[in-house]
């Protein structure tokens, strides 16, 4: 296993064509009907959260990223329809790396499983 976090993310502001810096990111794992915090951070100038989790295998489970997109757009004096972008995904193989990018605009967002 590499020395990077087993779950990584980055955000690209597609309206501006630039990484989205200084966005608060929370990662949680589902336990029954509840969500338990796993990690949090802020994106750097390259739109990435460094060292979100320590290297190593992940427990199988359903995870949720919550990105504070409203705060990001307010800091740029721009409007947004989504105060938060929420992405839920499942870790099925604990030895794999899970990269979850967010493509963001003021009135929409999309995601995919990256590499």
VOLUM-293772 format. One record per atom (N, C-alpha, C, O): atom name; residue number from 0; y, x, z; residue in one letter. Coordinates in Angstrom, 3 decimals. Atoms other than C-alpha are relative to their C-alpha. Example, Ala and Ser with C-alpha at 12.3 -4.5 7.8 and 13.67 -1.06 7.14 Angstrom:
<atoms>
+----+-----+----------+----------+----------+---+
:  a :   k :    north :     east :       up : r :
+----+-----+----------+----------+----------+---+
:  N :   0 :   -1.190 :    0.890 :    0.000 : A :
: CA :   0 :   -4.500 :   12.300 :    7.800 : A :
:  C :   0 :    1.200 :    0.900 :    0.000 : A :
:  O :   0 :    1.181 :    1.936 :    0.665 : A :
:  N :   1 :   -1.190 :   -0.820 :   -0.060 : S :
: CA :   1 :   -1.060 :   13.670 :    7.140 : S :
:  C :   1 :    1.090 :   -0.770 :    0.730 : S :
:  O :   1 :    2.198 :   -0.261 :    0.899 : S :
+----+-----+----------+----------+----------+---+
</atoms>
This chain:
<atoms>
+----+-----+----------+----------+----------+---+
:  a :   k :    north :     east :       up : r :
+----+-----+----------+----------+----------+---+
:  N :   0 :   -1.181 :    0.850 :    0.000 : X :
: CA :   0 :    0.000 :    0.000 :    0.000 : X :
:  C :   0 :    1.239 :    0.892 :    0.000 : X :
:  O :   0 :    1.268 :    1.931 :    0.660 : X :
:  N :   1 :   -1.216 :   -0.791 :    0.086 : X :
: CA :   1 :    3.472 :    1.268 :   -0.829 : X :
:  C :   1 :    0.803 :   -0.109 :    1.290 : X :
:  O :   1 :    0.467 :   -0.888 :    2.181 : X :
:  N :   2 :   -0.822 :   -0.042 :   -1.205 : X :
: CA :   2 :    6.159 :    1.993 :    1.751 : X :
:  C :   2 :    1.136 :   -1.024 :   -0.050 : X :
:  O :   2 :    2.126 :   -0.875 :    0.667 : X :
:  N :   3 :   -1.051 :    1.021 :    0.066 : X :
: CA :   3 :    8.222 :   -1.074 :    0.814 : X :
:  C :   3 :   -0.449 :   -1.274 :    0.710 : X :
:  O :   3 :   -1.625 :   -1.457 :    1.022 : X :
:  N :   4 :    0.279 :    1.298 :   -0.608 : X :
: CA :   4 :    8.450 :   -4.502 :    2.371 : X :
:  C :   4 :   -0.986 :   -0.761 :   -0.883 : X :
:  O :   4 :   -0.861 :   -0.712 :   -2.106 : X :
:  N :   5 :    0.953 :    0.752 :    0.818 : X :
: CA :   5 :    5.536 :   -6.713 :    1.247 : X :
:  C :   5 :    0.611 :   -1.241 :   -0.657 : X :
:  O :   5 :    0.053 :   -1.770 :   -1.618 : X :
:  N :   6 :   -0.761 :    1.069 :    0.643 : X :
: CA :   6 :    8.057 :   -9.489 :    0.464 : X :
:  C :   6 :    1.399 :    0.543 :   -0.259 : X :
:  O :   6 :    2.063 :    1.042 :    0.649 : X :
:  N :   7 :   -1.339 :   -0.454 :    0.369 : X :
: CA :   7 :   11.231 :   -8.596 :   -1.415 : X :
:  C :   7 :    0.693 :   -1.104 :   -0.798 : X :
:  O :   7 :    0.053 :   -2.021 :   -1.313 : X :
:  N :   8 :   -0.783 :    0.959 :    0.772 : X :
: CA :   8 :   14.015 :  -10.545 :   -3.073 : X :
:  C :   8 :    1.245 :    0.683 :   -0.535 : X :
:  O :   8 :    1.669 :    1.724 :   -0.033 : X :
:  N :   9 :   -1.336 :   -0.381 :    0.443 : X :
: CA :   9 :   17.162 :  -10.074 :   -5.060 : X :
:  C :   9 :    0.659 :   -1.224 :   -0.613 : X :
:  O :   9 :   -0.016 :   -2.168 :   -1.022 : X :
:  N :  10 :   -0.751 :    1.137 :    0.533 : X :
: CA :  10 :   19.900 :  -12.408 :   -6.264 : X :
:  C :  10 :    0.916 :    0.495 :   -1.108 : X :
:  O :  10 :    1.655 :    1.465 :   -0.942 : X :
:  N :  11 :   -0.904 :   -0.273 :    1.109 : X :
: CA :  11 :   21.654 :  -12.332 :   -9.618 : X :
:  C :  11 :    0.887 :   -1.220 :   -0.193 : X :
:  O :  11 :    0.393 :   -2.328 :   -0.403 : X :
:  N :  12 :   -0.972 :    1.052 :    0.278 : X :
: CA :  12 :   24.820 :  -14.402 :  -10.019 : X :
:  C :  12 :    0.149 :   -0.054 :   -1.519 : X :
:  O :  12 :    0.826 :    0.787 :   -2.110 : X :
:  N :  13 :    0.021 :    0.045 :    1.467 : X :
: CA :  13 :   24.319 :  -15.488 :  -13.632 : X :
:  C :  13 :    1.346 :   -0.406 :   -0.591 : X :
:  O :  13 :    1.609 :   -0.102 :   -1.754 : X :
:  N :  14 :   -1.347 :    0.311 :    0.496 : X :
: CA :  14 :   27.871 :  -16.880 :  -13.958 : X :
:  C :  14 :    0.824 :    1.266 :   -0.167 : X :
:  O :  14 :    1.547 :    1.421 :   -1.151 : X :
:  N :  15 :   -0.786 :   -1.230 :    0.011 : X :
: CA :  15 :   29.370 :  -13.495 :  -13.185 : X :
:  C :  15 :   -0.734 :    1.146 :   -0.682 : X :
:  O :  15 :   -0.121 :    2.150 :   -1.042 : X :
:  N :  16 :    0.785 :   -1.076 :    0.603 : X :
: CA :  16 :   26.533 :  -11.418 :  -14.650 : X :
:  C :  16 :   -0.109 :    1.207 :    0.901 : X :
:  O :  16 :   -0.189 :    2.342 :    0.432 : X :
:  N :  17 :    0.030 :   -1.088 :   -0.983 : X :
: CA :  17 :   26.392 :   -9.379 :  -11.447 : X :
:  C :  17 :   -0.929 :   -0.368 :    1.147 : X :
:  O :  17 :   -1.206 :   -1.546 :    1.373 : X :
:  N :  18 :    0.767 :    0.299 :   -1.218 : X :
: CA :  18 :   24.215 :   -9.042 :   -8.358 : X :
:  C :  18 :    0.885 :   -0.742 :    1.007 : X :
:  O :  18 :    2.094 :   -0.518 :    1.074 : X :
:  N :  19 :   -0.713 :    0.747 :   -1.042 : X :
: CA :  19 :   25.197 :  -11.403 :   -5.542 : X :
:  C :  19 :   -0.095 :    0.780 :    1.307 : X :
:  O :  19 :   -1.149 :    0.817 :    1.942 : X :
:  N :  20 :   -0.038 :   -0.835 :   -1.198 : X :
: CA :  20 :   26.242 :   -9.169 :   -2.643 : X :
:  C :  20 :    0.399 :   -0.818 :    1.218 : X :
:  O :  20 :    1.109 :   -1.818 :    1.116 : X :
:  N :  21 :   -0.392 :    0.547 :   -1.303 : X :
: CA :  21 :   26.557 :  -10.083 :    1.030 : X :
:  C :  21 :   -0.430 :   -1.458 :    0.201 : X :
:  O :  21 :    0.288 :   -2.242 :    0.822 : X :
:  N :  22 :    0.552 :    1.344 :   -0.193 : X :
: CA :  22 :   24.405 :  -13.237 :    0.898 : X :
:  C :  22 :   -1.009 :    0.056 :    1.148 : X :
:  O :  22 :   -1.932 :    0.871 :    1.130 : X :
:  N :  23 :    0.955 :    0.078 :   -1.110 : X :
: CA :  23 :   22.619 :  -14.123 :    4.149 : X :
:  C :  23 :   -1.311 :   -0.595 :   -0.508 : X :
:  O :  23 :   -1.324 :   -1.588 :   -1.234 : X :
:  N :  24 :    1.339 :    0.412 :    0.422 : X :
: CA :  24 :   18.860 :  -14.491 :    3.624 : X :
:  C :  24 :   -0.880 :   -0.118 :    1.244 : X :
:  O :  24 :   -0.943 :    0.801 :    2.061 : X :
:  N :  25 :    0.953 :    0.203 :   -1.097 : X :
: CA :  25 :   16.352 :  -15.952 :    6.096 : X :
:  C :  25 :   -1.386 :   -0.230 :   -0.580 : X :
:  O :  25 :   -1.544 :   -0.940 :   -1.573 : X :
:  N :  26 :    1.392 :    0.179 :    0.390 : X :
: CA :  26 :   12.565 :  -15.751 :    5.755 : X :
:  C :  26 :   -0.739 :   -0.613 :    1.177 : X :
:  O :  26 :   -0.646 :   -0.130 :    2.305 : X :
:  N :  27 :    0.779 :    0.684 :   -1.033 : X :
: CA :  27 :   10.305 :  -18.124 :    7.686 : X :
:  C :  27 :   -1.424 :   -0.203 :   -0.503 : X :
:  O :  27 :   -1.686 :   -0.132 :   -1.703 : X :
:  N :  28 :    1.388 :    0.326 :    0.335 : X :
: CA :  28 :    6.575 :  -18.908 :    7.783 : X :
:  C :  28 :   -0.324 :   -1.351 :    0.618 : X :
:  O :  28 :    0.141 :   -1.675 :    1.710 : X :
:  N :  29 :    0.354 :    1.333 :   -0.484 : X :
: CA :  29 :    5.094 :  -22.375 :    8.175 : X :
:  C :  29 :   -1.155 :    0.071 :    0.983 : X :
:  O :  29 :   -2.163 :    0.733 :    0.736 : X :
:  N :  30 :    1.053 :    0.176 :   -1.014 : X :
: CA :  30 :    3.053 :  -23.177 :   11.296 : X :
:  C :  30 :   -0.111 :   -1.498 :    0.244 : X :
:  O :  30 :    0.704 :   -2.067 :    0.970 : X :
:  N :  31 :    0.105 :    1.453 :   -0.100 : X :
: CA :  31 :    1.833 :  -26.780 :   11.038 : X :
:  C :  31 :    1.198 :   -0.641 :   -0.666 : X :
:  O :  31 :    1.472 :   -0.389 :   -1.839 : X :
:  N :  32 :   -1.205 :    0.638 :    0.529 : X :
: CA :  32 :    4.960 :  -28.897 :   10.595 : X :
:  C :  32 :    1.270 :    0.782 :    0.303 : X :
:  O :  32 :    2.364 :    0.356 :   -0.068 : X :
:  N :  33 :   -1.159 :   -0.802 :   -0.407 : X :
: CA :  33 :    7.256 :  -26.179 :   11.972 : X :
:  C :  33 :    0.135 :    1.244 :   -0.863 : X :
:  O :  33 :   -0.812 :    1.681 :   -1.518 : X :
:  N :  34 :   -0.299 :   -1.262 :    0.674 : X :
: CA :  34 :    8.903 :  -23.113 :   10.453 : X :
:  C :  34 :    0.407 :    1.004 :    1.063 : X :
:  O :  34 :    1.259 :    0.714 :    1.903 : X :
:  N :  35 :   -0.310 :   -1.050 :   -0.971 : X :
: CA :  35 :    9.014 :  -19.883 :   12.454 : X :
:  C :  35 :    0.699 :    1.165 :   -0.711 : X :
:  O :  35 :    0.256 :    1.593 :   -1.776 : X :
:  N :  36 :   -0.711 :   -1.126 :    0.614 : X :
: CA :  36 :   11.514 :  -17.078 :   11.712 : X :
:  C :  36 :   -0.896 :    1.232 :   -0.113 : X :
:  O :  36 :   -1.668 :    1.547 :    0.792 : X :
:  N :  37 :    0.742 :   -1.240 :    0.246 : X :
: CA :  37 :    9.998 :  -13.928 :   10.231 : X :
:  C :  37 :    0.975 :    1.172 :   -0.130 : X :
:  O :  37 :    0.769 :    2.230 :    0.464 : X :
:  N :  38 :   -0.965 :   -1.078 :    0.241 : X :
: CA :  38 :   13.001 :  -11.879 :    9.079 : X :
:  C :  38 :    1.297 :   -0.594 :   -0.535 : X :
:  O :  38 :    1.333 :   -1.730 :   -1.007 : X :
:  N :  39 :   -1.278 :    0.398 :    0.585 : X :
: CA :  39 :   16.631 :  -12.081 :    8.045 : X :
:  C :  39 :    0.764 :    1.256 :   -0.403 : X :
:  O :  39 :    0.480 :    2.357 :    0.069 : X :
:  N :  40 :   -0.823 :   -1.115 :    0.447 : X :
: CA :  40 :   19.171 :   -9.899 :    6.331 : X :
:  C :  40 :    1.096 :   -0.499 :   -0.915 : X :
:  O :  40 :    1.300 :   -1.704 :   -1.065 : X :
:  N :  41 :   -1.043 :    0.306 :    0.982 : X :
: CA :  41 :   22.013 :   -9.763 :    3.825 : X :
:  C :  41 :   -0.229 :    0.862 :   -1.227 : X :
:  O :  41 :   -0.698 :    1.996 :   -1.131 : X :
:  N :  42 :    0.153 :   -0.775 :    1.222 : X :
: CA :  42 :   21.967 :   -8.678 :    0.230 : X :
:  C :  42 :    1.029 :    1.130 :   -0.046 : X :
:  O :  42 :    2.154 :    0.992 :    0.436 : X :
:  N :  43 :   -0.891 :   -1.146 :    0.156 : X :
: CA :  43 :   23.472 :   -5.292 :   -0.560 : X :
:  C :  43 :    0.796 :   -0.134 :   -1.305 : X :
:  O :  43 :    0.753 :   -1.182 :   -1.950 : X :
:  N :  44 :   -0.823 :    0.048 :    1.213 : X :
: CA :  44 :   25.809 :   -4.430 :   -3.463 : X :
:  C :  44 :   -0.836 :   -0.202 :   -1.264 : X :
:  O :  44 :   -0.313 :   -0.624 :   -2.295 : X :
:  N :  45 :    0.901 :    0.198 :    1.132 : X :
: CA :  45 :   22.770 :   -4.528 :   -5.779 : X :
:  C :  45 :   -0.715 :   -1.358 :    0.089 : X :
:  O :  45 :   -1.624 :   -1.626 :   -0.696 : X :
:  N :  46 :    0.577 :    1.328 :   -0.144 : X :
: CA :  46 :   21.879 :   -8.066 :   -4.601 : X :
:  C :  46 :   -1.369 :   -0.014 :    0.656 : X :
:  O :  46 :   -2.069 :   -1.026 :    0.606 : X :
:  N :  47 :    1.331 :   -0.122 :   -0.603 : X :
: CA :  47 :   18.785 :   -6.842 :   -2.722 : X :
:  C :  47 :    0.100 :    0.085 :    1.520 : X :
:  O :  47 :    1.100 :    0.550 :    2.067 : X :
:  N :  48 :    0.100 :   -0.154 :   -1.448 : X :
: CA :  48 :   17.730 :   -7.059 :    0.915 : X :
:  C :  48 :   -0.973 :    1.148 :    0.246 : X :
:  O :  48 :   -2.161 :    1.036 :   -0.058 : X :
:  N :  49 :    0.834 :   -1.172 :   -0.262 : X :
: CA :  49 :   16.417 :   -3.653 :    1.963 : X :
:  C :  49 :   -0.764 :   -0.163 :    1.304 : X :
:  O :  49 :   -0.209 :   -0.644 :    2.292 : X :
:  N :  50 :    0.792 :   -0.046 :   -1.225 : X :
: CA :  50 :   13.595 :   -3.375 :    4.505 : X :
:  C :  50 :   -0.146 :   -1.324 :    0.701 : X :
:  O :  50 :   -0.078 :   -1.386 :    1.929 : X :
:  N :  51 :    0.125 :    1.326 :   -0.605 : X :
: CA :  51 :   13.125 :   -7.085 :    5.058 : X :
:  C :  51 :   -1.143 :   -0.049 :    1.011 : X :
:  O :  51 :   -0.984 :   -0.582 :    2.110 : X :
:  N :  52 :    1.179 :   -0.063 :   -0.870 : X :
: CA :  52 :    9.654 :   -6.515 :    6.568 : X :
:  C :  52 :   -0.536 :    1.415 :    0.013 : X :
:  O :  52 :   -0.305 :    2.161 :   -0.938 : X :
:  N :  53 :    0.629 :   -1.324 :    0.026 : X :
: CA :  53 :    7.784 :   -3.383 :    7.592 : X :
:  C :  53 :   -1.152 :    0.012 :   -1.012 : X :
:  O :  53 :   -1.766 :   -1.026 :   -1.259 : X :
:  N :  54 :    1.123 :   -0.088 :    0.932 : X :
: CA :  54 :    5.215 :   -2.135 :    5.070 : X :
:  C :  54 :   -1.302 :   -0.433 :    0.678 : X :
:  O :  54 :   -1.465 :   -0.290 :    1.889 : X :
:  N :  55 :    1.295 :    0.409 :   -0.515 : X :
: CA :  55 :    1.706 :   -3.505 :    5.464 : X :
:  C :  55 :   -0.402 :   -1.362 :   -0.510 : X :
:  O :  55 :    0.398 :   -2.048 :   -1.146 : X :
:  N :  56 :    0.472 :    1.294 :    0.489 : X :
: CA :  56 :   -0.392 :   -6.562 :    4.734 : X :
:  C :  56 :    0.687 :   -1.166 :    0.698 : X :
:  O :  56 :    1.134 :   -1.054 :    1.840 : X :
:  N :  57 :   -0.602 :    1.228 :   -0.506 : X :
: CA :  57 :    0.969 :  -10.068 :    5.232 : X :
:  C :  57 :   -1.078 :   -0.997 :    0.383 : X :
:  O :  57 :   -2.128 :   -1.037 :   -0.259 : X :
:  N :  58 :    0.927 :    1.106 :   -0.243 : X :
: CA :  58 :   -0.810 :  -12.961 :    6.865 : X :
:  C :  58 :    0.111 :   -1.030 :   -1.124 : X :
:  O :  58 :    1.201 :   -1.294 :   -1.630 : X :
:  N :  59 :    0.001 :    1.100 :    0.958 : X :
: CA :  59 :   -1.835 :  -15.667 :    4.402 : X :
:  C :  59 :    0.864 :   -1.111 :    0.570 : X :
:  O :  59 :    0.885 :   -1.316 :    1.783 : X :
:  N :  60 :   -0.788 :    1.119 :   -0.489 : X :
: CA :  60 :    0.523 :  -18.611 :    4.612 : X :
:  C :  60 :    1.048 :   -0.444 :   -0.989 : X :
:  O :  60 :    1.194 :    0.122 :   -2.072 : X :
:  N :  61 :   -1.110 :    0.532 :    0.788 : X :
: CA :  61 :    3.407 :  -20.611 :    3.231 : X :
:  C :  61 :    1.288 :    0.534 :    0.612 : X :
:  O :  61 :    1.525 :    0.394 :    1.812 : X :
:  N :  62 :   -1.241 :   -0.631 :   -0.427 : X :
: CA :  62 :    6.764 :  -18.832 :    3.430 : X :
:  C :  62 :    1.189 :   -0.708 :   -0.647 : X :
:  O :  62 :    1.059 :   -1.352 :   -1.689 : X :
:  N :  63 :   -1.206 :    0.649 :    0.512 : X :
: CA :  63 :   10.314 :  -20.056 :    2.911 : X :
:  C :  63 :    1.186 :    0.954 :    0.100 : X :
:  O :  63 :    1.496 :    1.467 :    1.174 : X :
:  N :  64 :   -1.274 :   -0.706 :    0.032 : X :
: CA :  64 :   13.427 :  -18.170 :    1.850 : X :
:  C :  64 :    1.107 :   -1.045 :    0.026 : X :
:  O :  64 :    1.037 :   -2.045 :   -0.688 : X :
:  N :  65 :   -1.219 :    0.804 :    0.040 : X :
: CA :  65 :   16.776 :  -19.790 :    2.657 : X :
:  C :  65 :    1.152 :    0.956 :   -0.263 : X :
:  O :  65 :    1.404 :    1.880 :    0.510 : X :
:  N :  66 :   -1.123 :   -0.842 :    0.418 : X :
: CA :  66 :   19.743 :  -18.230 :    0.875 : X :
:  C :  66 :    1.294 :   -0.767 :    0.272 : X :
:  O :  66 :    1.427 :   -1.915 :   -0.150 : X :
:  N :  67 :   -1.272 :    0.647 :   -0.359 : X :
: CA :  67 :   23.255 :  -19.031 :    2.199 : X :
:  C :  67 :    0.971 :    0.086 :   -1.179 : X :
:  O :  67 :    1.935 :    0.851 :   -1.148 : X :
:  N :  68 :   -0.772 :   -0.058 :    1.238 : X :
: CA :  68 :   24.733 :  -19.672 :   -1.245 : X :
:  C :  68 :    1.409 :   -0.576 :    0.161 : X :
:  O :  68 :    2.342 :   -0.122 :   -0.500 : X :
:  N :  69 :   -1.332 :    0.578 :   -0.209 : X :
: CA :  69 :   27.632 :  -21.821 :   -0.002 : X :
:  C :  69 :    0.991 :    1.015 :    0.531 : X :
:  O :  69 :    2.124 :    1.093 :    0.057 : X :
:  N :  70 :   -0.868 :   -1.051 :   -0.552 : X :
: CA :  70 :   29.066 :  -18.977 :    2.066 : X :
:  C :  70 :    0.373 :    1.018 :   -1.077 : X :
:  O :  70 :    1.517 :    1.467 :   -1.155 : X :
:  N :  71 :   -0.244 :   -0.975 :    1.076 : X :
: CA :  71 :   28.704 :  -16.631 :   -0.911 : X :
:  C :  71 :    1.090 :   -0.519 :   -0.951 : X :
:  O :  71 :    2.053 :    0.193 :   -1.237 : X :
:  N :  72 :   -0.983 :    0.526 :    0.943 : X :
: CA :  72 :   30.628 :  -18.904 :   -3.288 : X :
:  C :  72 :    1.358 :   -0.215 :    0.651 : X :
:  O :  72 :    2.385 :    0.014 :    0.012 : X :
:  N :  73 :   -1.290 :    0.137 :   -0.710 : X :
: CA :  73 :   33.305 :  -19.690 :   -0.667 : X :
:  C :  73 :    0.713 :    1.344 :    0.089 : X :
:  O :  73 :    1.936 :    1.409 :   -0.041 : X :
:  N :  74 :   -0.625 :   -1.328 :   -0.091 : X :
: CA :  74 :   33.883 :  -15.942 :   -0.266 : X :
:  C :  74 :    0.652 :    0.418 :   -1.315 : X :
:  O :  74 :    1.526 :    1.286 :   -1.330 : X :
:  N :  75 :   -0.571 :   -0.285 :    1.318 : X :
: CA :  75 :   34.683 :  -15.853 :   -4.000 : X :
:  C :  75 :    1.005 :   -1.065 :   -0.433 : X :
:  O :  75 :    1.505 :   -1.044 :   -1.557 : X :
:  N :  76 :   -0.889 :    1.128 :    0.307 : X :
: CA :  76 :   36.867 :  -18.987 :   -3.819 : X :
:  C :  76 :   -0.506 :   -0.816 :   -1.185 : X :
:  O :  76 :    0.271 :   -1.249 :   -2.035 : X :
:  N :  77 :    0.634 :    0.793 :    1.046 : X :
: CA :  77 :   34.408 :  -20.797 :   -6.090 : X :
:  C :  77 :   -0.738 :   -1.175 :    0.616 : X :
:  O :  77 :   -1.191 :   -1.104 :    1.759 : X :
:  N :  78 :    0.741 :    1.167 :   -0.464 : X :
: CA :  78 :   32.812 :  -24.209 :   -5.764 : X :
:  C :  78 :   -1.479 :    0.163 :   -0.303 : X :
:  O :  78 :   -1.872 :    0.878 :   -1.225 : X :
:  N :  79 :    1.437 :    0.050 :    0.246 : X :
: CA :  79 :   29.092 :  -24.776 :   -5.514 : X :
:  C :  79 :   -0.521 :   -1.369 :    0.391 : X :
:  O :  79 :    0.015 :   -2.013 :    1.293 : X :
:  N :  80 :    0.655 :    1.262 :   -0.320 : X :
: CA :  80 :   26.887 :  -27.839 :   -5.470 : X :
:  C :  80 :   -1.039 :    0.196 :    1.099 : X :
:  O :  80 :   -1.351 :   -0.739 :    1.837 : X :
:  N :  81 :    1.077 :   -0.304 :   -0.940 : X :
: CA :  81 :   24.236 :  -26.127 :   -3.322 : X :
:  C :  81 :    0.484 :    0.908 :    1.120 : X :
:  O :  81 :    0.735 :    2.087 :    0.871 : X :
:  N :  82 :   -0.392 :   -0.863 :   -1.105 : X :
: CA :  82 :   25.254 :  -24.861 :    0.143 : X :
:  C :  82 :   -1.103 :    0.980 :    0.388 : X :
:  O :  82 :   -0.836 :    2.024 :    0.982 : X :
:  N :  83 :    1.146 :   -0.883 :   -0.237 : X :
: CA :  83 :   21.763 :  -23.345 :    0.427 : X :
:  C :  83 :   -0.944 :   -0.115 :   -1.188 : X :
:  O :  83 :   -1.058 :   -1.175 :   -1.803 : X :
:  N :  84 :    1.108 :    0.018 :    0.960 : X :
: CA :  84 :   19.044 :  -22.393 :   -2.034 : X :
:  C :  84 :   -1.255 :    0.283 :    0.810 : X :
:  O :  84 :   -1.321 :    1.278 :    1.533 : X :
:  N :  85 :    1.236 :   -0.126 :   -0.769 : X :
: CA :  85 :   15.570 :  -22.844 :   -0.572 : X :
:  C :  85 :   -1.159 :    0.199 :   -0.963 : X :
:  O :  85 :   -1.330 :   -0.558 :   -1.918 : X :
:  N :  86 :    1.150 :   -0.312 :    0.850 : X :
: CA :  86 :   12.468 :  -21.300 :   -2.118 : X :
:  C :  86 :   -1.225 :    0.118 :    0.898 : X :
:  O :  86 :   -1.255 :    0.930 :    1.822 : X :
:  N :  87 :    1.239 :    0.010 :   -0.777 : X :
: CA :  87 :    9.000 :  -22.008 :   -0.723 : X :
:  C :  87 :   -1.106 :    0.553 :   -0.890 : X :
:  O :  87 :   -1.230 :    0.162 :   -2.050 : X :
:  N :  88 :    1.075 :   -0.621 :    0.777 : X :
: CA :  88 :    6.016 :  -19.922 :   -1.845 : X :
:  C :  88 :   -1.176 :    0.299 :    0.919 : X :
:  O :  88 :   -1.040 :    0.313 :    2.142 : X :
:  N :  89 :    1.213 :   -0.223 :   -0.784 : X :
: CA :  89 :    2.470 :  -19.161 :   -0.752 : X :
:  C :  89 :   -0.534 :    1.414 :   -0.211 : X :
:  O :  89 :   -0.665 :    1.882 :   -1.342 : X :
:  N :  90 :    0.666 :   -1.300 :    0.014 : X :
: CA :  90 :    0.971 :  -15.790 :    0.113 : X :
:  C :  90 :   -1.494 :   -0.271 :    0.106 : X :
:  O :  90 :   -1.989 :   -0.732 :    1.135 : X :
:  N :  91 :    1.452 :    0.224 :    0.017 : X :
: CA :  91 :   -2.684 :  -15.986 :   -0.891 : X :
:  C :  91 :   -0.776 :    1.289 :    0.179 : X :
:  O :  91 :   -1.870 :    1.286 :    0.743 : X :
:  N :  92 :    0.671 :   -1.290 :   -0.096 : X :
: CA :  92 :   -3.571 :  -12.306 :   -1.094 : X :
:  C :  92 :    0.867 :    0.944 :    0.824 : X :
:  O :  92 :    1.864 :    1.456 :    0.313 : X :
:  N :  93 :   -0.844 :   -0.813 :   -0.890 : X :
: CA :  93 :   -2.211 :  -10.306 :    1.875 : X :
:  C :  93 :    0.251 :    1.428 :   -0.480 : X :
:  O :  93 :    1.201 :    2.064 :   -0.025 : X :
:  N :  94 :   -0.192 :   -1.382 :    0.451 : X :
: CA :  94 :   -2.589 :   -6.980 :    0.045 : X :
:  C :  94 :    0.952 :    0.102 :   -1.190 : X :
:  O :  94 :    1.315 :    1.209 :   -1.588 : X :
:  N :  95 :   -0.920 :   -0.028 :    1.141 : X :
: CA :  95 :   -0.307 :   -7.975 :   -2.858 : X :
:  C :  95 :    1.455 :    0.048 :    0.458 : X :
:  O :  95 :    1.790 :   -0.290 :    1.593 : X :
:  N :  96 :   -1.446 :    0.012 :   -0.220 : X :
: CA :  96 :    3.440 :   -7.508 :   -3.106 : X :
:  C :  96 :    0.554 :   -1.304 :   -0.568 : X :
:  O :  96 :    0.148 :   -1.734 :   -1.648 : X :
:  N :  97 :   -0.612 :    1.251 :    0.429 : X :
: CA :  97 :    5.528 :  -10.690 :   -3.382 : X :
:  C :  97 :    1.502 :    0.207 :   -0.169 : X :
:  O :  97 :    2.228 :    0.401 :    0.806 : X :
:  N :  98 :   -1.426 :   -0.134 :    0.300 : X :
: CA :  98 :    8.912 :  -10.394 :   -5.113 : X :
:  C :  98 :    0.501 :   -1.354 :   -0.491 : X :
:  O :  98 :   -0.043 :   -1.924 :   -1.436 : X :
:  N :  99 :   -0.503 :    1.345 :    0.272 : X :
: CA :  99 :   10.965 :  -13.602 :   -5.219 : X :
:  C :  99 :    1.482 :    0.103 :   -0.375 : X :
:  O :  99 :    2.339 :    0.015 :    0.504 : X :
:  N : 100 :   -1.397 :   -0.076 :    0.424 : X :
: CA : 100 :   14.163 :  -13.238 :   -7.302 : X :
:  C : 100 :    0.643 :   -1.382 :   -0.051 : X :
:  O : 100 :   -0.037 :   -2.391 :   -0.238 : X :
:  N : 101 :   -0.772 :    1.233 :    0.107 : X :
: CA : 101 :   16.890 :  -15.883 :   -7.293 : X :
:  C : 101 :    1.070 :    0.209 :   -1.059 : X :
:  O : 101 :    1.886 :    1.125 :   -0.961 : X :
:  N : 102 :   -1.048 :    0.020 :    1.016 : X :
: CA : 102 :   18.997 :  -16.556 :  -10.386 : X :
:  C : 102 :    0.936 :   -1.132 :    0.386 : X :
:  O : 102 :    0.511 :   -2.282 :    0.491 : X :
:  N : 103 :   -0.919 :    0.907 :   -0.678 : X :
: CA : 103 :   22.120 :  -18.280 :   -9.110 : X :
:  C : 103 :    1.244 :   -0.281 :   -0.830 : X :
:  O : 103 :    1.822 :    0.621 :   -1.437 : X :
:  N : 104 :   -1.319 :    0.381 :    0.505 : X :
: CA : 104 :   25.084 :  -20.212 :  -10.460 : X :
:  C : 104 :    0.554 :   -1.043 :    0.970 : X :
:  O : 104 :   -0.147 :   -1.469 :    1.888 : X :
:  N : 105 :   -0.617 :    0.948 :   -0.918 : X :
: CA : 105 :   27.473 :  -22.604 :   -8.764 : X :
:  C : 105 :   -0.631 :   -1.382 :   -0.006 : X :
:  O : 105 :   -0.501 :   -2.135 :    0.959 : X :
:  N : 106 :    0.564 :    1.339 :    0.114 : X :
: CA : 106 :   25.594 :  -25.656 :   -9.972 : X :
:  C : 106 :   -1.479 :   -0.003 :   -0.352 : X :
:  O : 106 :   -1.998 :   -0.984 :   -0.883 : X :
:  N : 107 :    1.435 :   -0.050 :    0.233 : X :
: CA : 107 :   22.013 :  -24.515 :  -10.261 : X :
:  C : 107 :   -0.581 :    1.329 :    0.448 : X :
:  O : 107 :    0.139 :    2.306 :    0.655 : X :
:  N : 108 :    0.700 :   -1.239 :   -0.296 : X :
: CA : 108 :   19.427 :  -21.933 :   -9.373 : X :
:  C : 108 :   -1.439 :   -0.105 :   -0.471 : X :
:  O : 108 :   -1.988 :   -1.199 :   -0.602 : X :
:  N : 109 :    1.411 :   -0.043 :    0.381 : X :
: CA : 109 :   15.979 :  -20.848 :  -10.474 : X :
:  C : 109 :   -0.614 :    1.249 :    0.613 : X :
:  O : 109 :    0.087 :    2.151 :    1.072 : X :
:  N : 110 :    0.727 :   -1.105 :   -0.593 : X :
: CA : 110 :   13.326 :  -18.467 :   -9.275 : X :
:  C : 110 :   -1.302 :    0.195 :   -0.760 : X :
:  O : 110 :   -1.683 :   -0.641 :   -1.579 : X :
:  N : 111 :    1.289 :   -0.293 :    0.611 : X :
: CA : 111 :   10.069 :  -16.894 :  -10.376 : X :
:  C : 111 :   -0.683 :    1.058 :    0.858 : X :
:  O : 111 :   -0.045 :    1.673 :    1.713 : X :
:  N : 112 :    0.671 :   -1.091 :   -0.696 : X :
: CA : 112 :    7.432 :  -14.534 :   -9.045 : X :
:  C : 112 :    0.203 :    1.269 :   -0.814 : X :
:  O : 112 :   -0.299 :    1.396 :   -1.930 : X :
:  N : 113 :   -0.284 :   -1.259 :    0.685 : X :
: CA : 113 :    8.648 :  -11.090 :   -9.976 : X :
:  C : 113 :   -1.032 :    1.054 :    0.336 : X :
:  O : 113 :   -2.070 :    0.772 :    0.936 : X :
:  N : 114 :    0.933 :   -1.104 :   -0.263 : X :
: CA : 114 :    6.994 :   -7.710 :   -9.778 : X :
:  C : 114 :    0.639 :    1.042 :    0.890 : X :
:  O : 114 :    0.005 :    2.045 :    1.219 : X :
+----+-----+----------+----------+----------+---+
</atoms>
